[in-house]
Amino acid sequence: MSRTLTWVLLTLLLILQSQLWIGRGSLPDVMRQQQQLAQQRQENLQAQLANQRLLAELRDLREGQEMIEERARREVGMVKSNEIFVQLSR
């Protein structure tokens, strides 16, 4: 009886140890997941910064005509009706 109990306990101990080192939730698995979490947090931070930039640009486009005028002047060469366009050549 005691010999059987010893083998059962040793088997349980081996199973628990194997789960600790190679199973789901093992130390290497936890380390890998922590690295993935850190990488995902970094990607989330970059995405948040990009979203903030886009939101600021969207707000400028919705609220201000200055950005629209600036783009039209720079990209298309537009001028207002009461302005005089002067081109300097070098």
PyRosetta script that sets phi, psi and omega in degrees:
from pyrosetta import init, pose_from_sequence

init()
pose = pose_from_sequence("MSRTLTWVLLTLLLILQSQLWIGRGSLPDVMRQQQQLAQQRQENLQAQLANQRLLAELRDLREGQEMIEERARREVGMVKSNEIFVQLSR")
pose.set_psi(1, -48.8)
pose.set_omega(1, -178.7)
pose.set_phi(2, -68.0)
pose.set_psi(2, -31.4)
pose.set_omega(2, 178.6)
pose.set_phi(3, -67.8)
pose.set_psi(3, -40.3)
pose.set_omega(3, 178.3)
pose.set_phi(4, -66.3)
pose.set_psi(4, -43.0)
pose.set_omega(4, 178.5)
pose.set_phi(5, -62.3)
pose.set_psi(5, -39.9)
pose.set_omega(5, 177.9)
pose.set_phi(6, -62.2)
pose.set_psi(6, -44.9)
pose.set_omega(6, 179.8)
pose.set_phi(7, -66.3)
pose.set_psi(7, -38.1)
pose.set_omega(7, 178.2)
pose.set_phi(8, -64.2)
pose.set_psi(8, -45.7)
pose.set_omega(8, 179.4)
pose.set_phi(9, -65.1)
pose.set_psi(9, -40.0)
pose.set_omega(9, 177.0)
pose.set_phi(10, -64.7)
pose.set_psi(10, -39.5)
pose.set_omega(10, 178.1)
pose.set_phi(11, -64.3)
pose.set_psi(11, -44.4)
pose.set_omega(11, 177.2)
pose.set_phi(12, -62.2)
pose.set_psi(12, -39.8)
pose.set_omega(12, 178.5)
pose.set_phi(13, -63.6)
pose.set_psi(13, -42.6)
pose.set_omega(13, 178.2)
pose.set_phi(14, -64.4)
pose.set_psi(14, -41.3)
pose.set_omega(14, 178.5)
pose.set_phi(15, -62.6)
pose.set_psi(15, -45.6)
pose.set_omega(15, 179.6)
pose.set_phi(16, -64.5)
pose.set_psi(16, -40.6)
pose.set_omega(16, 178.3)
pose.set_phi(17, -66.0)
pose.set_psi(17, -39.1)
pose.set_omega(17, 179.6)
pose.set_phi(18, -66.3)
pose.set_psi(18, -37.2)
pose.set_omega(18, 176.6)
pose.set_phi(19, -64.8)
pose.set_psi(19, -37.7)
pose.set_omega(19, -179.7)
pose.set_phi(20, -64.7)
pose.set_psi(20, -36.6)
pose.set_omega(20, -174.0)
pose.set_phi(21, -98.1)
pose.set_psi(21, -31.1)
pose.set_omega(21, -175.6)
pose.set_phi(22, -129.9)
pose.set_psi(22, -8.4)
pose.set_omega(22, -175.6)
pose.set_phi(23, -88.0)
pose.set_psi(23, -172.6)
pose.set_omega(23, 177.5)
pose.set_phi(24, -68.0)
pose.set_psi(24, 130.7)
pose.set_omega(24, -176.9)
pose.set_phi(25, 84.4)
pose.set_psi(25, 11.2)
pose.set_omega(25, 179.4)
pose.set_phi(26, -72.1)
pose.set_psi(26, 168.3)
pose.set_omega(26, -179.2)
pose.set_phi(27, -59.2)
pose.set_psi(27, -46.0)
pose.set_omega(27, 176.8)
pose.set_phi(28, -63.2)
pose.set_psi(28, -36.1)
pose.set_omega(28, 179.0)
pose.set_phi(29, -65.6)
pose.set_psi(29, -42.3)
pose.set_omega(29, 178.4)
pose.set_phi(30, -63.9)
pose.set_psi(30, -42.2)
pose.set_omega(30, 178.8)
pose.set_phi(31, -62.5)
pose.set_psi(31, -42.6)
pose.set_omega(31, 179.5)
pose.set_phi(32, -63.4)
pose.set_psi(32, -43.0)
pose.set_omega(32, 179.7)
pose.set_phi(33, -67.1)
pose.set_psi(33, -34.4)
pose.set_omega(33, 176.3)
pose.set_phi(34, -65.5)
pose.set_psi(34, -39.1)
pose.set_omega(34, 176.7)
pose.set_phi(35, -65.3)
pose.set_psi(35, -41.9)
pose.set_omega(35, 178.0)
pose.set_phi(36, -63.5)
pose.set_psi(36, -39.0)
pose.set_omega(36, 178.9)
pose.set_phi(37, -64.7)
pose.set_psi(37, -43.6)
pose.set_omega(37, 178.5)
pose.set_phi(38, -63.1)
pose.set_psi(38, -41.7)
pose.set_omega(38, 178.9)
pose.set_phi(39, -65.3)
pose.set_psi(39, -42.5)
pose.set_omega(39, 179.6)
pose.set_phi(40, -64.9)
pose.set_psi(40, -38.2)
pose.set_omega(40, 177.3)
pose.set_phi(41, -63.4)
pose.set_psi(41, -39.7)
pose.set_omega(41, 178.4)
pose.set_phi(42, -64.7)
pose.set_psi(42, -43.9)
pose.set_omega(42, 178.5)
pose.set_phi(43, -63.9)
pose.set_psi(43, -39.2)
pose.set_omega(43, 177.8)
pose.set_phi(44, -63.3)
pose.set_psi(44, -40.3)
pose.set_omega(44, 179.3)
pose.set_phi(45, -63.9)
pose.set_psi(45, -42.9)
pose.set_omega(45, 177.9)
pose.set_phi(46, -64.4)
pose.set_psi(46, -39.7)
pose.set_omega(46, 178.7)
pose.set_phi(47, -66.4)
pose.set_psi(47, -38.6)
pose.set_omega(47, 177.7)
pose.set_phi(48, -63.6)
pose.set_psi(48, -41.4)
pose.set_omega(48, 178.2)
pose.set_phi(49, -63.9)
pose.set_psi(49, -42.8)
pose.set_omega(49, 178.2)
pose.set_phi(50, -63.9)
pose.set_psi(50, -40.6)
pose.set_omega(50, 178.0)
pose.set_phi(51, -63.7)
pose.set_psi(51, -40.3)
pose.set_omega(51, 178.9)
pose.set_phi(52, -63.1)
pose.set_psi(52, -42.0)
pose.set_omega(52, 177.9)
pose.set_phi(53, -62.2)
pose.set_psi(53, -44.6)
pose.set_omega(53, 180.0)
pose.set_phi(54, -65.5)
pose.set_psi(54, -39.1)
pose.set_omega(54, 177.8)
pose.set_phi(55, -64.7)
pose.set_psi(55, -38.9)
pose.set_omega(55, 177.9)
pose.set_phi(56, -65.0)
pose.set_psi(56, -42.2)
pose.set_omega(56, 178.6)
pose.set_phi(57, -66.2)
pose.set_psi(57, -40.4)
pose.set_omega(57, 177.8)
pose.set_phi(58, -63.2)
pose.set_psi(58, -41.7)
pose.set_omega(58, 177.7)
pose.set_phi(59, -62.3)
pose.set_psi(59, -41.9)
pose.set_omega(59, 177.7)
pose.set_phi(60, -62.6)
pose.set_psi(60, -41.8)
pose.set_omega(60, -179.6)
pose.set_phi(61, -67.2)
pose.set_psi(61, -36.7)
pose.set_omega(61, -178.9)
pose.set_phi(62, -75.6)
pose.set_psi(62, -40.0)
pose.set_omega(62, -171.0)
pose.set_phi(63, -93.8)
pose.set_psi(63, -36.9)
pose.set_omega(63, -170.8)
pose.set_phi(64, -115.1)
pose.set_psi(64, 136.1)
pose.set_omega(64, 175.2)
pose.set_phi(65, -80.6)
pose.set_psi(65, -15.7)
pose.set_omega(65, -177.4)
pose.set_phi(66, -59.9)
pose.set_psi(66, -42.0)
pose.set_omega(66, -178.7)
pose.set_phi(67, -67.7)
pose.set_psi(67, -40.0)
pose.set_omega(67, 178.8)
pose.set_phi(68, -64.2)
pose.set_psi(68, -44.1)
pose.set_omega(68, 178.7)
pose.set_phi(69, -62.5)
pose.set_psi(69, -43.5)
pose.set_omega(69, -179.3)
pose.set_phi(70, -60.4)
pose.set_psi(70, -46.0)
pose.set_omega(70, 178.8)
pose.set_phi(71, -64.7)
pose.set_psi(71, -42.0)
pose.set_omega(71, -179.3)
pose.set_phi(72, -64.3)
pose.set_psi(72, -40.2)
pose.set_omega(72, 178.9)
pose.set_phi(73, -66.9)
pose.set_psi(73, -45.2)
pose.set_omega(73, -175.4)
pose.set_phi(74, -72.9)
pose.set_psi(74, -47.0)
pose.set_omega(74, -171.8)
pose.set_phi(75, -86.4)
pose.set_psi(75, -34.3)
pose.set_omega(75, -174.0)
pose.set_phi(76, -111.7)
pose.set_psi(76, -16.9)
pose.set_omega(76, -179.0)
pose.set_phi(77, 78.3)
pose.set_psi(77, 29.1)
pose.set_omega(77, -178.1)
pose.set_phi(78, -77.4)
pose.set_psi(78, 149.8)
pose.set_omega(78, 174.9)
pose.set_phi(79, -132.0)
pose.set_psi(79, 156.7)
pose.set_omega(79, 177.8)
pose.set_phi(80, -75.4)
pose.set_psi(80, 165.9)
pose.set_omega(80, -175.4)
pose.set_phi(81, -67.9)
pose.set_psi(81, -27.8)
pose.set_omega(81, -178.7)
pose.set_phi(82, -99.8)
pose.set_psi(82, 13.9)
pose.set_omega(82, -179.4)
pose.set_phi(83, -104.0)
pose.set_psi(83, 157.9)
pose.set_omega(83, 175.4)
pose.set_phi(84, -114.7)
pose.set_psi(84, 127.9)
pose.set_omega(84, -180.0)
pose.set_phi(85, -91.1)
pose.set_psi(85, 124.8)
pose.set_omega(85, 178.4)
pose.set_phi(86, -120.5)
pose.set_psi(86, 125.5)
pose.set_omega(86, 179.1)
pose.set_phi(87, -109.3)
pose.set_psi(87, 126.1)
pose.set_omega(87, 178.2)
pose.set_phi(88, -103.4)
pose.set_psi(88, 133.4)
pose.set_omega(88, 177.4)
pose.set_phi(89, -113.0)
pose.set_psi(89, 147.7)
pose.set_omega(89, -177.4)
pose.set_phi(90, -112.5)
pose.dump_pdb("model.pdb")
